[in-house]
């Protein structure tokens, strides 16, 4: 049990990394994303003058029963407490059932654009909360949910 807990901790540290293409923050939902379990991502924006692309990352496997996924997104400026809520629908599979994402084996990773060339109003802390809005109380087949923040290219 200790080895599994240690491995999970290591995966969490490795999965939240910084790269030249942006910051990626991942949360594991352990193949059963509960409808009431909002996945929260805290962002620290130090250069609001540079527009950003905000991209959602979904890792799913063959246990996922649908060809799409719906999110309720709560985007909050923690300084002003201003909150924006969006309901989004993204396609995960072609009409023939083939997954659109990339990856080897059963797990596929798909990137979905949320906000492109978004200019944060000020430097500071922001929070993005994602809740699944599908029919299942516990949504099978979703392994990880994440947010990628990258500086928009001119």
LODOMAR-800507 format. One record per residue (C-alpha): x, y, z; residue number from 1. Coordinates in nm, 4 decimals. Layout:
REM LODOMAR-800507
<rec><c1>X</c1><c2>Y</c2><c3>Z</c3><num>NUM</num></rec>
...
***
This chain:
REM LODOMAR-800507
<rec><c1>0.0000</c1><c2>0.0000</c2><c3>0.0000</c3><num>1</num></rec>
<rec><c1>0.2866</c1><c2>0.2373</c2><c3>0.0849</c3><num>2</num></rec>
<rec><c1>0.4457</c1><c2>0.1703</c2><c3>-0.2542</c3><num>3</num></rec>
<rec><c1>0.1230</c1><c2>0.2558</c2><c3>-0.4360</c3><num>4</num></rec>
<rec><c1>0.0834</c1><c2>0.5790</c2><c3>-0.2372</c3><num>5</num></rec>
<rec><c1>0.4449</c1><c2>0.6716</c2><c3>-0.3107</c3><num>6</num></rec>
<rec><c1>0.3986</c1><c2>0.5989</c2><c3>-0.6803</c3><num>7</num></rec>
<rec><c1>0.0826</c1><c2>0.8134</c2><c3>-0.6937</c3><num>8</num></rec>
<rec><c1>0.2657</c1><c2>1.1006</c2><c3>-0.5236</c3><num>9</num></rec>
<rec><c1>0.5527</c1><c2>1.0724</c2><c3>-0.7707</c3><num>10</num></rec>
<rec><c1>0.3112</c1><c2>1.0728</c2><c3>-1.0652</c3><num>11</num></rec>
<rec><c1>0.1422</c1><c2>1.3878</c2><c3>-0.9329</c3><num>12</num></rec>
<rec><c1>0.4762</c1><c2>1.5692</c2><c3>-0.9008</c3><num>13</num></rec>
<rec><c1>0.5897</c1><c2>1.4602</c2><c3>-1.2471</c3><num>14</num></rec>
<rec><c1>0.2561</c1><c2>1.5360</c2><c3>-1.4151</c3><num>15</num></rec>
<rec><c1>0.2579</c1><c2>1.9018</c2><c3>-1.3025</c3><num>16</num></rec>
<rec><c1>0.5524</c1><c2>2.0307</c2><c3>-1.4969</c3><num>17</num></rec>
<rec><c1>0.6740</c1><c2>2.3323</c2><c3>-1.6806</c3><num>18</num></rec>
<rec><c1>0.7878</c1><c2>2.3161</c2><c3>-2.0403</c3><num>19</num></rec>
<rec><c1>0.8914</c1><c2>2.5599</c2><c3>-2.3089</c3><num>20</num></rec>
<rec><c1>0.5422</c1><c2>2.5275</c2><c3>-2.4538</c3><num>21</num></rec>
<rec><c1>0.3628</c1><c2>2.6210</c2><c3>-2.1322</c3><num>22</num></rec>
<rec><c1>0.2579</c1><c2>2.4966</c2><c3>-1.7925</c3><num>23</num></rec>
<rec><c1>0.0490</c1><c2>2.1815</c2><c3>-1.7631</c3><num>24</num></rec>
<rec><c1>-0.1447</c1><c2>2.1013</c2><c3>-1.4458</c3><num>25</num></rec>
<rec><c1>-0.3016</c1><c2>1.7534</c2><c3>-1.4204</c3><num>26</num></rec>
<rec><c1>-0.5411</c1><c2>1.5965</c2><c3>-1.1704</c3><num>27</num></rec>
<rec><c1>-0.6034</c1><c2>1.2223</c2><c3>-1.1596</c3><num>28</num></rec>
<rec><c1>-0.9696</c1><c2>1.1246</c2><c3>-1.1344</c3><num>29</num></rec>
<rec><c1>-0.8889</c1><c2>0.7518</c2><c3>-1.1128</c3><num>30</num></rec>
<rec><c1>-1.1173</c1><c2>0.6264</c2><c3>-1.3932</c3><num>31</num></rec>
<rec><c1>-1.4363</c1><c2>0.7344</c2><c3>-1.2111</c3><num>32</num></rec>
<rec><c1>-1.4916</c1><c2>1.1102</c2><c3>-1.2188</c3><num>33</num></rec>
<rec><c1>-1.7750</c1><c2>1.1915</c2><c3>-0.9796</c3><num>34</num></rec>
<rec><c1>-2.0251</c1><c2>1.4548</c2><c3>-1.0934</c3><num>35</num></rec>
<rec><c1>-1.9838</c1><c2>1.6419</c2><c3>-0.7618</c3><num>36</num></rec>
<rec><c1>-1.6032</c1><c2>1.6375</c2><c3>-0.7728</c3><num>37</num></rec>
<rec><c1>-1.4865</c1><c2>1.9693</c2><c3>-0.9164</c3><num>38</num></rec>
<rec><c1>-1.1290</c1><c2>1.9525</c2><c3>-1.0397</c3><num>39</num></rec>
<rec><c1>-0.9556</c1><c2>2.2785</c2><c3>-0.9424</c3><num>40</num></rec>
<rec><c1>-0.6479</c1><c2>2.4327</c2><c3>-1.0989</c3><num>41</num></rec>
<rec><c1>-0.4790</c1><c2>2.7347</c2><c3>-0.9401</c3><num>42</num></rec>
<rec><c1>-0.2872</c1><c2>2.9642</c2><c3>-1.1721</c3><num>43</num></rec>
<rec><c1>-0.0370</c1><c2>3.2362</c2><c3>-1.0912</c3><num>44</num></rec>
<rec><c1>-0.0160</c1><c2>3.4912</c2><c3>-1.3714</c3><num>45</num></rec>
<rec><c1>0.2957</c1><c2>3.7087</c2><c3>-1.3571</c3><num>46</num></rec>
<rec><c1>0.2864</c1><c2>3.8595</c2><c3>-1.7075</c3><num>47</num></rec>
<rec><c1>-0.0726</c1><c2>3.9640</c2><c3>-1.7891</c3><num>48</num></rec>
<rec><c1>0.0492</c1><c2>4.1798</c2><c3>-2.0776</c3><num>49</num></rec>
<rec><c1>0.1201</c1><c2>3.8610</c2><c3>-2.2786</c3><num>50</num></rec>
<rec><c1>-0.1977</c1><c2>3.6889</c2><c3>-2.4077</c3><num>51</num></rec>
<rec><c1>-0.2350</c1><c2>3.3213</c2><c3>-2.3103</c3><num>52</num></rec>
<rec><c1>-0.3981</c1><c2>3.0147</c2><c3>-2.4577</c3><num>53</num></rec>
<rec><c1>-0.5924</c1><c2>2.8091</c2><c3>-2.2039</c3><num>54</num></rec>
<rec><c1>-0.6296</c1><c2>2.4485</c2><c3>-2.3167</c3><num>55</num></rec>
<rec><c1>-0.8003</c1><c2>2.1570</c2><c3>-2.1428</c3><num>56</num></rec>
<rec><c1>-0.6296</c1><c2>1.8168</c2><c3>-2.1410</c3><num>57</num></rec>
<rec><c1>-0.8362</c1><c2>1.4960</c2><c3>-2.1167</c3><num>58</num></rec>
<rec><c1>-0.6867</c1><c2>1.1475</c2><c3>-2.0832</c3><num>59</num></rec>
<rec><c1>-0.9434</c1><c2>0.8765</c2><c3>-2.1442</c3><num>60</num></rec>
<rec><c1>-0.9371</c1><c2>0.5028</c2><c3>-2.2027</c3><num>61</num></rec>
<rec><c1>-1.1596</c1><c2>0.2451</c2><c3>-2.3707</c3><num>62</num></rec>
<rec><c1>-1.3902</c1><c2>0.2306</c2><c3>-2.0653</c3><num>63</num></rec>
<rec><c1>-1.5248</c1><c2>0.5744</c2><c3>-2.1585</c3><num>64</num></rec>
<rec><c1>-1.8803</c1><c2>0.5114</c2><c3>-2.2896</c3><num>65</num></rec>
<rec><c1>-1.9391</c1><c2>0.8291</c2><c3>-2.4957</c3><num>66</num></rec>
<rec><c1>-1.7933</c1><c2>1.0069</c2><c3>-2.7987</c3><num>67</num></rec>
<rec><c1>-1.8100</c1><c2>1.3495</c2><c3>-2.6324</c3><num>68</num></rec>
<rec><c1>-1.7563</c1><c2>1.5105</c2><c3>-2.2933</c3><num>69</num></rec>
<rec><c1>-1.9337</c1><c2>1.8061</c2><c3>-2.1361</c3><num>70</num></rec>
<rec><c1>-1.7753</c1><c2>2.0378</c2><c3>-1.8806</c3><num>71</num></rec>
<rec><c1>-1.9021</c1><c2>2.3082</c2><c3>-1.6535</c3><num>72</num></rec>
<rec><c1>-1.6136</c1><c2>2.5535</c2><c3>-1.6193</c3><num>73</num></rec>
<rec><c1>-1.5825</c1><c2>2.8018</c2><c3>-1.3338</c3><num>74</num></rec>
<rec><c1>-1.3139</c1><c2>3.0583</c2><c3>-1.4170</c3><num>75</num></rec>
<rec><c1>-1.2439</c1><c2>3.2843</c2><c3>-1.1172</c3><num>76</num></rec>
<rec><c1>-1.0233</c1><c2>3.5891</c2><c3>-1.0687</c3><num>77</num></rec>
<rec><c1>-0.9264</c1><c2>3.5356</c2><c3>-0.7034</c3><num>78</num></rec>
<rec><c1>-0.8316</c1><c2>3.9030</c2><c3>-0.6510</c3><num>79</num></rec>
<rec><c1>-1.1651</c1><c2>4.0543</c2><c3>-0.7610</c3><num>80</num></rec>
<rec><c1>-1.3700</c1><c2>3.7379</c2><c3>-0.6897</c3><num>81</num></rec>
<rec><c1>-1.5229</c1><c2>3.7780</c2><c3>-1.0374</c3><num>82</num></rec>
<rec><c1>-1.6457</c1><c2>3.4401</c2><c3>-1.1640</c3><num>83</num></rec>
<rec><c1>-1.7345</c1><c2>3.3315</c2><c3>-1.5167</c3><num>84</num></rec>
<rec><c1>-1.9199</c1><c2>3.0035</c2><c3>-1.5775</c3><num>85</num></rec>
<rec><c1>-1.9272</c1><c2>2.8214</c2><c3>-1.9115</c3><num>86</num></rec>
<rec><c1>-2.0837</c1><c2>2.4942</c2><c3>-2.0240</c3><num>87</num></rec>
<rec><c1>-1.8759</c1><c2>2.3280</c2><c3>-2.2960</c3><num>88</num></rec>
<rec><c1>-1.9067</c1><c2>2.0201</c2><c3>-2.5169</c3><num>89</num></rec>
<rec><c1>-1.6014</c1><c2>1.8556</c2><c3>-2.6749</c3><num>90</num></rec>
<rec><c1>-1.5792</c1><c2>1.5609</c2><c3>-2.9163</c3><num>91</num></rec>
<rec><c1>-1.3522</c1><c2>1.2720</c2><c3>-2.8126</c3><num>92</num></rec>
<rec><c1>-1.4219</c1><c2>1.0202</c2><c3>-3.0922</c3><num>93</num></rec>
<rec><c1>-1.4962</c1><c2>1.0013</c2><c3>-3.4636</c3><num>94</num></rec>
<rec><c1>-1.8417</c1><c2>0.8755</c2><c3>-3.5720</c3><num>95</num></rec>
<rec><c1>-1.6903</c1><c2>0.5263</c2><c3>-3.6209</c3><num>96</num></rec>
<rec><c1>-1.5798</c1><c2>0.5200</c2><c3>-3.2530</c3><num>97</num></rec>
<rec><c1>-1.2095</c1><c2>0.5810</c2><c3>-3.3124</c3><num>98</num></rec>
<rec><c1>-1.0597</c1><c2>0.8058</c2><c3>-3.0428</c3><num>99</num></rec>
<rec><c1>-0.9286</c1><c2>1.1416</c2><c3>-3.1628</c3><num>100</num></rec>
<rec><c1>-0.6498</c1><c2>1.1772</c2><c3>-2.9068</c3><num>101</num></rec>
<rec><c1>-0.2870</c1><c2>1.0755</c2><c3>-2.9225</c3><num>102</num></rec>
<rec><c1>-0.1041</c1><c2>0.8103</c2><c3>-2.7249</c3><num>103</num></rec>
<rec><c1>-0.0120</c1><c2>0.4450</c2><c3>-2.7124</c3><num>104</num></rec>
<rec><c1>-0.2277</c1><c2>0.1630</c2><c3>-2.5829</c3><num>105</num></rec>
<rec><c1>-0.5712</c1><c2>0.2184</c2><c3>-2.4351</c3><num>106</num></rec>
<rec><c1>-0.5115</c1><c2>0.5699</c2><c3>-2.3002</c3><num>107</num></rec>
<rec><c1>-0.5550</c1><c2>0.8678</c2><c3>-2.5323</c3><num>108</num></rec>
<rec><c1>-0.4793</c1><c2>1.2321</c2><c3>-2.4583</c3><num>109</num></rec>
<rec><c1>-0.6859</c1><c2>1.5028</c2><c3>-2.6267</c3><num>110</num></rec>
<rec><c1>-0.6371</c1><c2>1.8800</c2><c3>-2.6068</c3><num>111</num></rec>
<rec><c1>-0.9350</c1><c2>2.1174</c2><c3>-2.6216</c3><num>112</num></rec>
<rec><c1>-0.9147</c1><c2>2.4932</c2><c3>-2.6698</c3><num>113</num></rec>
<rec><c1>-1.0918</c1><c2>2.6966</c2><c3>-2.4052</c3><num>114</num></rec>
<rec><c1>-0.9639</c1><c2>3.0531</c2><c3>-2.4401</c3><num>115</num></rec>
<rec><c1>-0.7243</c1><c2>3.1593</c2><c3>-2.7148</c3><num>116</num></rec>
<rec><c1>-0.5243</c1><c2>3.4823</c2><c3>-2.6979</c3><num>117</num></rec>
<rec><c1>-0.6807</c1><c2>3.5531</c2><c3>-2.3599</c3><num>118</num></rec>
<rec><c1>-0.5423</c1><c2>3.8591</c2><c3>-2.1858</c3><num>119</num></rec>
<rec><c1>-0.5650</c1><c2>3.8218</c2><c3>-1.8088</c3><num>120</num></rec>
<rec><c1>-0.6899</c1><c2>4.1480</c2><c3>-1.6550</c3><num>121</num></rec>
<rec><c1>-0.4094</c1><c2>4.1701</c2><c3>-1.3973</c3><num>122</num></rec>
<rec><c1>-0.1213</c1><c2>3.9793</c2><c3>-1.2483</c3><num>123</num></rec>
<rec><c1>-0.2208</c1><c2>3.7508</c2><c3>-0.9664</c3><num>124</num></rec>
<rec><c1>-0.4045</c1><c2>3.4309</c2><c3>-0.8832</c3><num>125</num></rec>
<rec><c1>-0.6814</c1><c2>3.2684</c2><c3>-1.0833</c3><num>126</num></rec>
<rec><c1>-0.8701</c1><c2>2.9413</c2><c3>-1.0451</c3><num>127</num></rec>
<rec><c1>-1.0242</c1><c2>2.7144</c2><c3>-1.3043</c3><num>128</num></rec>
<rec><c1>-1.2711</c1><c2>2.4553</c2><c3>-1.1786</c3><num>129</num></rec>
<rec><c1>-1.3946</c1><c2>2.1729</c2><c3>-1.4039</c3><num>130</num></rec>
<rec><c1>-1.6984</c1><c2>1.9573</c2><c3>-1.3333</c3><num>131</num></rec>
<rec><c1>-1.8176</c1><c2>1.6812</c2><c3>-1.5643</c3><num>132</num></rec>
<rec><c1>-2.1706</c1><c2>1.7360</c2><c3>-1.6920</c3><num>133</num></rec>
<rec><c1>-2.2486</c1><c2>1.3924</c2><c3>-1.8347</c3><num>134</num></rec>
<rec><c1>-2.5303</c1><c2>1.1515</c2><c3>-1.7464</c3><num>135</num></rec>
<rec><c1>-2.3247</c1><c2>0.9420</c2><c3>-1.5046</c3><num>136</num></rec>
<rec><c1>-2.2781</c1><c2>1.0256</c2><c3>-1.1375</c3><num>137</num></rec>
<rec><c1>-1.9430</c1><c2>0.8454</c2><c3>-1.1655</c3><num>138</num></rec>
<rec><c1>-1.8033</c1><c2>0.8840</c2><c3>-1.5151</c3><num>139</num></rec>
<rec><c1>-1.5873</c1><c2>0.5821</c2><c3>-1.6113</c3><num>140</num></rec>
<rec><c1>-1.2921</c1><c2>0.5908</c2><c3>-1.8470</c3><num>141</num></rec>
<rec><c1>-1.1552</c1><c2>0.9359</c2><c3>-1.7624</c3><num>142</num></rec>
<rec><c1>-0.8115</c1><c2>0.8960</c2><c3>-1.6088</c3><num>143</num></rec>
<rec><c1>-0.6822</c1><c2>1.2529</c2><c3>-1.5842</c3><num>144</num></rec>
<rec><c1>-0.8073</c1><c2>1.6068</c2><c3>-1.6367</c3><num>145</num></rec>
<rec><c1>-0.5765</c1><c2>1.8993</c2><c3>-1.6850</c3><num>146</num></rec>
<rec><c1>-0.5213</c1><c2>2.2567</c2><c3>-1.7909</c3><num>147</num></rec>
<rec><c1>-0.2395</c1><c2>2.3796</c2><c3>-2.0107</c3><num>148</num></rec>
<rec><c1>-0.1441</c1><c2>2.7484</c2><c3>-2.0089</c3><num>149</num></rec>
<rec><c1>0.0817</c1><c2>2.8700</c2><c3>-2.2878</c3><num>150</num></rec>
<rec><c1>0.1841</c1><c2>3.2124</c2><c3>-2.4121</c3><num>151</num></rec>
<rec><c1>-0.0043</c1><c2>3.2848</c2><c3>-2.7342</c3><num>152</num></rec>
<rec><c1>0.2117</c1><c2>3.3215</c2><c3>-3.0422</c3><num>153</num></rec>
<rec><c1>0.1670</c1><c2>3.6512</c2><c3>-3.2285</c3><num>154</num></rec>
***
